[in-house]
Amino acid sequence: MTIQFDAVYERDMDILLMRKIAYDRNFVRRFFLDGAIEDDKAEFVVEKVAHSVVTEDGESDVEAILSVNGKRIALLIEDKIDAVAQPDQAERYSIRGRKAVDCGDYDDFYVYIVAPRDYLDNNAEAKKYPHRISYEDIRSSSEDLFENAMIDHALSDANNVRLPRSAVVTAFWDQLYDYVDENYPDTFLIHGHRGLERSGQAGQWISMSCVKPYGIQIKSDRGYVDLEIGGYGDRFAQFSNDNKALIDEKRLYVRAASKSLAIRKYIDFIDFTQPFESQKPALRKAFDAAKELQDLISKLKIK
């Protein structure tokens, strides 16, 4: 059987890692229990596997919590195909882990980077991670044809998935962080950080943390801001009916997407390839809309 991929993105590899941790006990023993915990005979239970876990100190591509010999152990995993390694990214993983231990979320943690061997061997930032796993080693341990085809394509020269980085857009984002700090202090926590290299796309999405199950996204290329409510996609009719008066009063819209539900407000388009000053009116409208949606949370009827 031939299995072909047009492109394999880092998110695809994230999901593959999640699946292997969740269902492949030999994989967990070889690469995690033996690799870091140094007890490949330990009894363990995978309690949780999560994707794209964001805190004020950054983002983990994959997080897993294992119960090992009576202790709750977290695996904090950065996944790279060829994206630029960010300065101090490994240390930020450790900061998140230490804070979570202090909060009692788990008893101990281990930080990993998973990437092609060439990346691990030649990238200075990658070498700062305490534990490193190569795609090639995962490939050699698997007998699954689909998994192997995915990893082979991720490693191949044909897998040209990385968008060129743009100094102009990166500088725009750096000014955006300053703008939010100045105009909306203690209001929004934008994902990412200053200095994070950005692609050259004119339309970028600005994601902001919010109290669960809520999240806010400014979708600048689509001209709207969404207040997303996780887990309510199948309760669209009930939610719309319960909150109709409030939604109509604020001239908002309700949309369902997969497992989420979104309250939407339309704004002007924002072009990240243009000078920052020229986009300030659109940015002001966007963040004012985001603030309006955030203030709406306490008024919503949620069942």
Buried (B, 14 or more C-beta within 10 A) or exposed (E): EEEEBEEBBBBBBBBBBBBBBBEBEEBBBBBBBBBBBEEBEBEBEBEBBEEEBBBEBBBBBBBBBBBBEEEBBBBBBBBBBBBEBBBBBBBBBBBBBEEBBEEEBBBEBBBBBBBBBEBBEEBEBBEBBEBBBBBBBBBEBBEEEEBBBBBBBBBEEEBEBBEEBBEBBBBBBBBBBEBBEEBBEEBBBBBBBEEBBBBBBBBBEBBBBBEEEBBBBBBBEBBBBBBBBEEBBEBBEEBBEBBEEBBEEBEBBBBBEEEBBBBBBEBBBBBBBEEBEEBBEBBBBBBBBBBBBBEBBEEBEEE
